[in-house]
Amino acid sequence: EFYEKAHKIEEKALPPNHPDLAISYNNIGGVYDDMSDYSKALEFYEKAHQIFEKALPSNHPSLAISYNNIGQVYNNMGDLSKALEFYEKAHKIFEKALPPNHPDLAISYNNIGMAYSGKGDYSKALEFYEKSHKILEKALPSNHPNLASSYHNIGGVYNNMDDYSKALEFYEKSLKIREKALPSNHPDFATSYNNIGLVYNNISDYSKALEFYEKSHQIYEKALPSNHPLLATSYNNIGGVYNDMGDYSKALEFYEKSHKILEKALPSNHPNLASSYHNIGGVYKNMDDYSKALEFYEKALKIREKALPSNHPDLANSYNNIGVVYFDKGDYSKALSFLESALVIFQKSLPPSHSNIIAVKNSIDNVKKKM
């Protein structure tokens, strides 16, 4: 509301290519991005960018920030290749325009790391997150919230790589800073609790996982609008614990709450929507309802085949789980085909000792024994 009031005045008072007008478009775009209205965010960020391109030299830091903002929207929309393209454009400018220890350069490394993490390239993600962290450690006081976010991102990569002790170490470093620096109802607190819960879930400590997920959820409920994607993530994670505990009706209840929010908040080909279908399919599989499981797994696969690179671990997860359902149904040739597709991707994208690789190899052995 206030950004639009400011913008009306600036439109009348300034020439149409004035940088202050671009800043105004940028601010409005930022709010739409935070509200998950990504098409509107993109519209305003691109208006800002057109002005910056005309008004500023090609190596100006404001132009880099503009590329960064557009990249952020593509990242939030799940278009990771586009996100990486804009993040790298931003980074080239920052490298030329800024000293090597400048915090904006750290943000740039962080964003590139985030895109690689989303694409499932965890070694690349870690490389860029650590570059970012080194700058932040030198540039910021030890209790700065941005340092907490940096620890948090590194923890996320270790979690994806199945190194849960390392993940917990970095998540707890992040939480310690946030406890000192932020008010107790800040959404970043919820993110910390959520991800610590995720690690406990991964090591099968379900009571601890539920404890942290519920702490997270209470903060999100107070801090966010009822249709916010982070609230969907929270419902999803609680559903995941109930699924792992074998309480399938509770799992389905929370997964469906999550899915309703995601359907409204995200474009129809967003990877998070695929994960939601995938999780619901998993519950039906556990309930031995194989036709329902296959229906939801295939919905997930359709999105992932369009939205993700061909070597992404999530695509392998889809192939794996469809293969397991065909095995349970006794269709061993179909099962083998899907499981072998999963193994090829996992071997390209994950370390050889990763639990997913071991599990798929065991499944393939079991299928071959039945054939």
C-alpha positions as CSV (number, residue, x, y, z in Angstrom):
1,E,0.0,0.0,0.0
2,F,2.7,2.5,1.0
3,Y,5.1,1.5,-1.8
4,E,2.3,2.2,-4.3
5,K,1.5,5.6,-2.7
6,A,5.2,6.5,-3.1
7,H,5.3,5.1,-6.7
8,K,2.3,7.3,-7.8
9,I,4.2,10.4,-6.6
10,E,7.4,9.4,-8.3
11,E,5.6,8.7,-11.6
12,K,4.4,12.2,-11.7
13,A,7.5,13.9,-10.4
14,L,10.3,12.0,-12.2
15,P,11.2,11.2,-15.9
16,P,10.2,7.6,-16.9
17,N,13.8,6.3,-16.9
18,H,14.8,7.7,-13.5
19,P,16.7,5.2,-11.2
20,D,14.5,6.1,-8.2
21,L,11.5,4.8,-10.2
22,A,13.3,1.5,-10.7
23,I,13.9,1.3,-7.0
24,S,10.2,1.8,-6.5
25,Y,9.3,-1.0,-8.9
26,N,11.9,-3.2,-7.2
27,N,10.3,-2.6,-3.8
28,I,6.8,-3.5,-5.0
29,G,8.3,-6.6,-6.8
30,G,9.9,-7.7,-3.5
31,V,6.6,-7.6,-1.7
32,Y,4.9,-9.7,-4.4
33,D,7.8,-12.2,-4.2
34,D,7.3,-12.5,-0.4
35,M,3.6,-13.0,-1.0
36,S,4.5,-15.9,-3.4
37,D,2.8,-14.0,-6.3
38,Y,5.7,-14.7,-8.6
39,S,4.3,-13.6,-12.0
40,K,3.6,-10.1,-10.4
41,A,7.0,-10.1,-8.8
42,L,8.7,-10.8,-12.1
43,E,6.6,-8.1,-13.9
44,F,7.8,-5.4,-11.4
45,Y,11.4,-6.6,-11.2
46,E,11.6,-6.6,-15.0
47,K,10.2,-3.0,-15.2
48,A,12.9,-2.0,-12.7
49,H,15.6,-3.8,-14.7
50,Q,14.6,-2.1,-18.0
51,I,15.2,1.3,-16.3
52,F,18.5,0.3,-14.7
53,E,19.8,-1.0,-18.1
54,K,19.1,2.4,-19.7
55,A,20.2,4.6,-16.8
56,L,23.3,2.9,-15.4
57,P,26.6,1.7,-16.7
58,S,26.7,-2.1,-17.5
59,N,28.9,-2.9,-14.5
60,H,26.8,-1.0,-11.9
61,P,26.1,-2.9,-8.6
62,S,22.4,-1.9,-8.8
63,L,22.1,-3.8,-12.1
64,A,23.6,-6.9,-10.4
65,I,21.0,-6.6,-7.6
66,S,18.3,-6.4,-10.2
67,Y,19.6,-9.7,-11.9
68,N,19.8,-11.2,-8.4
69,N,16.1,-10.3,-7.7
70,I,14.9,-11.8,-11.0
71,G,17.0,-14.9,-10.3
72,Q,15.4,-15.2,-6.8
73,V,11.9,-15.3,-8.4
74,Y,12.8,-18.0,-10.8
75,N,14.3,-19.9,-7.9
76,N,11.1,-19.6,-6.0
77,M,9.1,-20.8,-9.0
78,G,11.4,-23.8,-9.3
79,D,13.0,-22.8,-12.6
80,L,16.5,-23.4,-11.4
81,S,18.3,-23.1,-14.7
82,K,16.8,-19.7,-15.2
83,A,17.7,-18.8,-11.6
84,L,21.3,-19.8,-12.1
85,E,21.5,-17.8,-15.4
86,F,20.5,-14.6,-13.6
87,Y,22.5,-15.3,-10.5
88,E,25.6,-15.7,-12.6
89,K,25.0,-12.5,-14.5
90,A,24.7,-10.7,-11.2
91,H,27.9,-12.4,-9.9
92,K,30.0,-11.2,-12.9
93,I,29.1,-7.6,-12.1
94,F,29.7,-8.0,-8.4
95,E,33.2,-9.5,-9.0
96,K,34.2,-6.5,-11.1
97,A,32.6,-3.8,-9.0
98,L,33.2,-4.9,-5.4
99,P,36.1,-5.7,-3.2
100,P,36.6,-9.5,-2.7
101,N,35.3,-9.5,0.9
102,H,32.1,-7.4,0.3
103,P,28.9,-8.9,1.8
104,D,27.0,-8.6,-1.5
105,L,29.5,-10.9,-3.1
106,A,28.7,-13.4,-0.3
107,I,25.0,-13.1,-1.1
108,S,25.8,-13.8,-4.7
109,Y,27.9,-16.9,-3.9
110,N,25.0,-18.0,-1.6
111,N,22.4,-17.7,-4.3
112,I,24.4,-19.7,-6.8
113,G,24.9,-22.3,-4.1
114,M,21.1,-22.4,-3.5
115,A,20.4,-23.0,-7.2
116,Y,23.0,-25.8,-7.4
117,S,21.4,-27.4,-4.2
118,G,18.0,-27.2,-5.9
119,K,19.4,-28.9,-8.9
120,G,20.7,-31.7,-6.7
121,D,24.4,-30.8,-7.4
122,Y,25.4,-30.9,-3.7
123,S,29.2,-30.7,-4.1
124,K,28.9,-27.5,-6.2
125,A,26.3,-26.1,-3.7
126,L,28.8,-26.7,-0.8
127,E,31.6,-25.0,-2.7
128,F,29.6,-21.8,-3.2
129,Y,28.0,-21.8,0.3
130,E,31.5,-22.1,1.8
131,K,32.8,-19.2,-0.3
132,S,29.9,-17.1,0.9
133,H,30.5,-18.1,4.5
134,K,34.2,-17.2,4.5
135,I,33.3,-13.6,3.4
136,L,30.5,-13.3,6.0
137,E,32.8,-14.5,8.8
138,K,35.2,-11.6,8.1
139,A,32.6,-9.0,7.3
140,L,29.9,-9.5,10.0
141,P,29.8,-9.6,13.8
142,S,29.6,-13.2,15.1
143,N,25.9,-13.0,16.1
144,H,24.6,-11.5,12.8
145,P,21.5,-13.2,11.4
146,N,23.0,-13.6,7.9
147,L,25.8,-15.7,9.5
148,A,23.0,-17.9,10.9
149,S,21.4,-18.3,7.5
150,S,24.8,-19.3,6.1
151,Y,25.3,-22.0,8.7
152,H,21.8,-23.1,8.0
153,N,22.3,-23.5,4.2
154,I,25.5,-25.5,4.7
155,G,23.6,-27.7,7.1
156,G,20.9,-28.3,4.5
157,V,23.5,-29.6,2.0
158,Y,25.0,-32.0,4.5
159,N,21.4,-33.2,5.3
160,N,20.8,-33.9,1.6
161,M,24.1,-35.8,1.4
162,D,23.0,-38.0,4.4
163,D,25.7,-36.6,6.7
164,Y,23.3,-36.0,9.5
165,S,25.9,-35.3,12.3
166,K,27.4,-32.5,10.2
167,A,23.9,-31.3,9.3
168,L,22.9,-31.1,13.0
169,E,26.2,-29.3,13.9
170,F,25.5,-26.5,11.4
171,Y,21.8,-26.2,12.1
172,E,22.6,-25.9,15.8
173,K,25.2,-23.2,15.1
174,S,22.6,-21.3,13.2
175,L,20.0,-21.7,15.9
176,K,22.4,-20.4,18.6
177,I,22.8,-17.1,16.7
178,R,19.1,-16.8,16.0
179,E,18.3,-17.2,19.7
180,K,20.5,-14.3,20.5
181,A,19.7,-12.0,17.5
182,L,16.0,-12.5,16.7
183,P,12.6,-12.2,18.5
184,S,11.2,-15.6,19.6
185,N,8.3,-15.5,17.0
186,H,10.6,-14.8,14.0
187,P,10.0,-17.1,11.0
188,D,13.7,-17.8,10.8
189,F,13.4,-19.5,14.2
190,A,10.7,-21.7,12.7
191,T,13.0,-22.6,9.8
192,S,15.7,-23.6,12.3
193,Y,13.4,-25.8,14.3
194,N,11.9,-27.3,11.2
195,N,15.3,-28.4,9.8
196,I,16.6,-29.8,13.1
197,G,13.3,-31.8,13.1
198,L,14.1,-33.0,9.6
199,V,17.5,-34.4,10.7
200,Y,15.9,-36.1,13.7
201,N,13.3,-37.6,11.3
202,N,16.1,-38.8,9.0
203,I,17.8,-40.6,11.9
204,S,14.4,-42.1,13.0
205,D,14.1,-40.2,16.3
206,Y,10.4,-39.5,15.6
207,S,9.5,-38.0,19.0
208,K,12.3,-35.4,18.7
209,A,11.4,-34.7,15.1
210,L,7.7,-34.1,16.0
211,E,8.8,-31.9,18.9
212,F,10.8,-29.6,16.6
213,Y,8.3,-29.6,13.8
214,E,5.5,-28.6,16.1
215,K,7.6,-25.7,17.6
216,S,8.2,-24.6,14.0
217,H,4.5,-24.9,13.1
218,Q,3.4,-22.7,16.0
219,I,5.6,-19.9,14.9
220,Y,4.5,-20.1,11.3
221,E,0.8,-20.1,12.2
222,K,1.3,-16.8,14.1
223,A,3.7,-15.2,11.6
224,L,2.4,-16.1,8.2
225,P,-0.8,-15.9,6.2
226,S,-2.8,-19.2,6.1
227,N,-1.9,-19.9,2.4
228,H,1.8,-19.3,2.7
229,P,4.1,-22.1,1.2
230,L,6.2,-22.4,4.4
231,L,3.0,-23.4,6.2
232,A,2.5,-26.1,3.6
233,T,6.1,-27.3,4.2
234,S,5.4,-27.4,7.9
235,Y,2.2,-29.5,7.4
236,N,4.1,-31.7,5.0
237,N,6.9,-32.4,7.5
238,I,4.6,-33.3,10.3
239,G,2.8,-35.6,7.9
240,G,6.1,-37.2,7.1
241,V,6.8,-38.1,10.7
242,Y,3.3,-39.7,11.1
243,N,4.0,-41.7,7.9
244,D,7.3,-43.0,9.2
245,M,5.6,-43.9,12.5
246,G,3.0,-45.9,10.6
247,D,0.0,-43.6,11.5
248,Y,-1.1,-43.3,7.9
249,S,-4.5,-41.6,8.4
250,K,-2.7,-38.8,10.3
251,A,0.0,-38.6,7.6
252,L,-2.6,-38.3,4.9
253,E,-4.5,-35.6,6.8
254,F,-1.3,-33.4,7.1
255,Y,-0.1,-34.1,3.6
256,E,-3.5,-33.1,2.1
257,K,-3.5,-29.8,4.2
258,S,-0.1,-29.1,2.7
259,H,-1.2,-29.9,-0.8
260,K,-4.2,-27.6,-0.7
261,I,-2.0,-24.6,0.1
262,L,0.6,-25.6,-2.6
263,E,-2.1,-25.9,-5.3
264,K,-3.2,-22.3,-4.7
265,A,0.3,-20.8,-4.1
266,L,2.5,-22.4,-6.8
267,P,2.4,-22.8,-10.6
268,S,1.2,-26.3,-11.7
269,N,4.6,-27.5,-12.7
270,H,6.5,-26.5,-9.5
271,P,8.8,-29.2,-8.1
272,N,7.3,-28.7,-4.6
273,L,3.9,-29.7,-6.0
274,A,5.5,-32.9,-7.4
275,S,7.0,-33.6,-3.9
276,S,3.5,-33.3,-2.4
277,Y,2.0,-35.7,-4.9
278,H,4.9,-38.0,-4.3
279,N,4.4,-38.0,-0.5
280,I,0.7,-38.7,-0.8
281,G,1.6,-41.6,-3.1
282,G,4.0,-42.9,-0.5
283,V,1.2,-43.1,2.1
284,Y,-1.1,-45.0,-0.2
285,K,1.8,-47.4,-1.0
286,N,2.3,-48.0,2.7
287,M,-1.5,-48.7,3.0
288,D,-1.1,-51.3,0.2
289,D,-3.4,-49.2,-2.1
290,Y,-1.1,-49.7,-5.1
291,S,-3.4,-48.1,-7.8
292,K,-3.7,-44.9,-5.7
293,A,0.0,-44.9,-5.0
294,L,0.8,-45.2,-8.7
295,E,-1.7,-42.5,-9.6
296,F,0.1,-40.0,-7.3
297,Y,3.6,-41.1,-8.1
298,E,2.9,-40.6,-11.8
299,K,1.5,-37.1,-11.2
300,A,4.7,-36.3,-9.4
301,L,6.8,-37.8,-12.2
302,K,5.1,-35.8,-14.9
303,I,6.0,-32.5,-13.2
304,R,9.6,-33.6,-12.4
305,E,10.3,-34.7,-15.9
306,K,9.3,-31.2,-17.1
307,A,10.7,-29.1,-14.3
308,L,14.0,-30.8,-13.3
309,P,17.3,-31.6,-15.0
310,S,17.5,-35.2,-16.2
311,N,20.1,-36.2,-13.5
312,H,18.2,-34.7,-10.5
313,P,17.9,-37.1,-7.4
314,D,14.2,-36.3,-7.1
315,L,13.6,-37.8,-10.6
316,A,15.4,-40.9,-9.4
317,N,13.2,-41.0,-6.3
318,S,10.2,-41.0,-8.6
319,Y,11.5,-43.8,-10.8
320,N,12.5,-45.8,-7.7
321,N,9.1,-45.6,-6.0
322,I,7.2,-46.4,-9.1
323,G,9.5,-49.4,-9.6
324,V,8.8,-50.5,-6.0
325,V,5.0,-50.3,-6.5
326,Y,5.3,-52.4,-9.7
327,F,7.4,-54.9,-7.7
328,D,4.7,-55.1,-5.1
329,K,2.1,-55.6,-7.8
330,G,4.1,-58.5,-9.3
331,D,5.0,-56.7,-12.6
332,Y,8.7,-57.4,-12.4
333,S,9.8,-56.3,-15.9
334,K,8.2,-52.8,-15.3
335,A,9.8,-52.7,-11.8
336,L,13.2,-53.5,-13.2
337,S,13.0,-50.8,-15.9
338,F,12.1,-48.0,-13.4
339,L,14.6,-49.2,-10.8
340,E,17.5,-49.2,-13.3
341,S,16.6,-45.7,-14.4
342,A,16.7,-44.6,-10.8
343,L,20.1,-46.2,-10.2
344,V,21.7,-44.5,-13.3
345,I,20.6,-41.0,-11.9
346,F,21.6,-41.7,-8.3
347,Q,25.0,-42.9,-9.4
348,K,25.6,-39.7,-11.3
349,S,24.3,-37.3,-8.6
350,L,25.1,-38.9,-5.2
351,P,28.2,-40.3,-3.4
352,P,28.6,-44.1,-3.9
353,S,27.9,-44.9,-0.2
354,H,24.6,-42.9,-0.2
355,S,21.6,-44.8,1.3
356,N,19.5,-44.3,-1.8
357,I,22.1,-46.1,-4.0
358,I,22.3,-49.0,-1.6
359,A,18.5,-49.3,-1.4
360,V,18.0,-49.3,-5.2
361,K,20.7,-51.9,-5.7
362,N,19.0,-54.2,-3.1
363,S,15.6,-53.6,-4.8
364,I,17.1,-54.6,-8.2
365,D,18.5,-57.8,-6.7
366,N,15.1,-58.6,-5.3
367,V,13.4,-58.1,-8.6
368,K,16.0,-60.3,-10.5
369,K,15.4,-63.1,-7.9
370,K,11.7,-63.0,-8.8
371,M,12.1,-63.0,-12.6
